[in-house]
């Protein structure tokens, strides 16, 4: 698959050969799903909490004697059987993060990139850089190369001026090629890659 390489003015400056092993073939949606689920789980805060019988207010004293009153036996007022008592097996703060196999993560990323390439939502540029920190200029550049709405920009090394210019544009991410995931790719309308990022990704994904 041969794709044109454009500059910031959307003029063709060359072409790049995309590997069929990475950007072609069948899209394995199950790997994309597994990678996205892992990323979402890692982002969960997990701060939910309920009070157990040891945390609710109340006395630990036995309300009445064990026998002879005609009432049910009770050990303390914080029992879960009583109103305002503790909660049994309620949610407690914890991490939802888990580790997926490396092949699943790489396979999900490869499938997501292949999906974008086959849908025509992949843009290859010669470079992603800015001479100064200007959000307006960055927005104009994106519009010129046909990028509207949510977008993912990928380079091997991030240009600081461009990164600062893009941070105030809603829905736009600028990430290093070594840090992108399937969720980053699939959650965008357009993916913009530099030539060097394409080479790096094809090397990392086994092309």
C-alpha positions in Angstrom: 0.0 0.0 0.0 1.5 3.3 -1.1 0.4 6.5 0.6 1.2 10.1 -0.3 3.3 12.2 2.1 2.1 15.8 2.5 3.5 18.9 4.3 1.8 21.4 6.5 0.4 23.1 3.3 -1.2 19.7 2.3 1.1 19.5 -0.8 2.5 16.2 -1.8 6.2 15.9 -1.0 6.7 12.2 -1.5 5.2 8.8 -0.8 5.7 6.0 1.7 5.2 2.3 1.4 2.9 0.9 4.2 3.5 -2.7 5.2 0.6 -5.0 4.6 1.5 -6.9 7.7 0.7 -3.7 9.8 -1.7 -1.6 7.8 -3.4 -4.3 5.7 -5.1 -7.6 6.2 -8.0 -8.6 8.4 -8.8 -6.3 11.3 -8.9 -8.4 14.5 -11.5 -6.5 16.5 -11.2 -8.9 19.4 -7.7 -7.7 20.0 -8.8 -4.0 19.8 -11.5 -4.7 22.3 -9.1 -6.5 24.8 -6.7 -3.6 24.6 -9.3 -1.0 25.1 -10.8 -2.8 28.1 -7.4 -3.0 29.7 -6.8 0.7 29.2 -10.2 1.7 30.5 -9.7 -0.6 33.6 -6.3 1.1 34.3 -8.0 4.5 34.3 -10.7 3.6 36.8 -10.1 5.5 40.0 -11.5 2.8 42.3 -12.2 5.1 45.2 -15.6 3.7 46.1 -16.0 2.7 49.7 -18.6 1.6 52.2 -18.4 1.5 56.0 -18.0 -1.9 57.6 -19.1 -2.7 61.2 -15.7 -1.5 62.4 -16.1 1.9 60.8 -19.7 3.0 61.6 -20.3 5.0 64.7 -21.8 3.2 67.7 -20.9 1.3 70.8 -19.4 -2.1 70.9 -21.3 -2.8 74.1 -23.9 -5.6 74.2 -27.3 -3.7 74.2 -28.9 -6.3 76.6 -28.1 -9.6 78.2 -28.1 -12.7 76.1 -31.1 -14.5 77.7 -34.2 -13.7 79.6 -35.5 -10.6 77.8 -37.6 -12.3 75.1 -35.8 -10.3 72.4 -33.3 -11.6 69.8 -29.7 -11.9 70.9 -27.6 -8.9 69.8 -23.8 -8.4 70.2 -23.5 -4.7 69.4 -25.5 -1.8 67.8 -23.2 -1.8 64.8 -24.4 -5.1 63.5 -25.2 -5.2 59.8 -28.7 -6.5 60.7 -29.6 -3.1 62.3 -30.4 0.2 60.7 -27.2 2.4 60.5 -25.1 -0.7 61.0 -22.1 -1.7 58.9 -22.2 -3.0 55.3 -21.3 -6.6 54.6 -19.0 -7.2 51.6 -19.5 -3.7 50.3 -17.1 -2.1 47.7 -13.7 -1.0 49.1 -11.0 1.1 47.4 -9.0 -1.0 45.0 -7.2 -0.9 41.7 -8.9 -2.3 38.6 -5.6 -2.3 36.6 -4.4 -5.6 35.1 -1.7 -6.5 32.6 -2.5 -7.9 29.2 -0.1 -10.0 27.2 2.3 -8.0 25.1 1.1 -9.7 21.9 -2.5 -8.7 22.7 -1.4 -5.0 23.1 0.7 -5.0 19.9 -2.0 -6.9 18.0 -4.7 -4.5 19.1 -2.6 -1.5 18.1 -1.8 -3.0 14.7 -5.5 -3.8 14.1 -6.5 -0.3 15.1 -4.0 1.2 12.7 -5.1 -1.2 9.9 -8.7 -0.1 10.5 -7.8 3.6 10.1 -5.7 2.9 7.0 -8.5 0.9 5.3 -11.1 3.5 6.2 -8.9 6.3 4.6 -8.5 8.1 7.9 -4.7 7.9 8.0 -2.7 11.0 7.0 1.1 10.8 6.5 3.1 14.1 6.9 6.8 14.8 6.5 7.1 16.5 9.9 5.1 17.7 12.9 6.7 20.9 14.2 5.9 24.5 15.0 8.2 27.5 15.0 6.3 29.2 17.9 3.6 28.4 20.4 0.5 29.5 18.7 -2.8 27.5 19.0 -4.4 29.4 16.1 -1.5 28.4 13.8 -1.8 24.7 14.9 -5.5 24.7 14.3 -5.0 26.2 10.8 -2.4 23.5 10.1 -4.8 20.7 11.1 -7.6 22.2 9.0 -5.3 22.5 6.0 -4.3 18.8 6.0 -8.0 17.8 6.3 -8.2 17.0 10.1 -11.4 18.0 11.8 -12.7 16.9 15.2 -10.9 14.3 17.3 -7.4 13.5 16.0 -4.3 11.7 17.0 -0.9 13.1 16.0 2.0 10.8 16.3 5.8 11.4 16.1 8.9 9.7 17.3 9.9 12.7 19.4 7.4 15.4 20.3 8.1 19.0 19.2 7.6 21.1 22.3 6.2 24.2 20.5 3.6 22.1 18.7 2.7 20.1 21.8 2.0 23.4 23.7 0.1 24.8 20.7 -2.2 21.7 20.5 -3.0 21.3 24.2 -5.9 23.8 24.1 -7.6 22.2 21.0 -10.4 19.9 22.2 -10.1 16.3 21.1 -6.6 16.5 19.7 -3.8 14.3 21.1 -0.1 14.5 20.3 1.8 11.4 21.4 5.0 9.6 20.9 4.9 6.5 18.7 6.2 4.4 21.6 3.3 5.4 23.9 0.2 5.1 21.7 -2.4 2.3 22.3 -5.3 0.8 20.4 -7.6 3.0 22.4 -5.8 6.2 21.4 -6.1 5.2 17.7 -9.6 3.9 17.6 -11.0 6.8 19.6 -10.2 9.4 16.9 -11.6 10.5 13.6 -8.1 11.0 11.9 -4.7 9.7 12.7 -1.7 11.8 11.6 1.7 10.1 11.4 5.1 11.4 10.5 7.3 9.3 8.1 9.6 8.5 11.0 6.7 7.4 13.2 5.5 5.1 10.4 8.9 3.5 10.2 9.1 3.1 14.0 5.6 1.6 14.2 6.3 -0.9 11.4 9.5 -1.9 13.1 7.8 -2.3 16.5 4.9 -4.2 15.2 7.0 -6.8 13.4 6.8 -5.6 9.8 
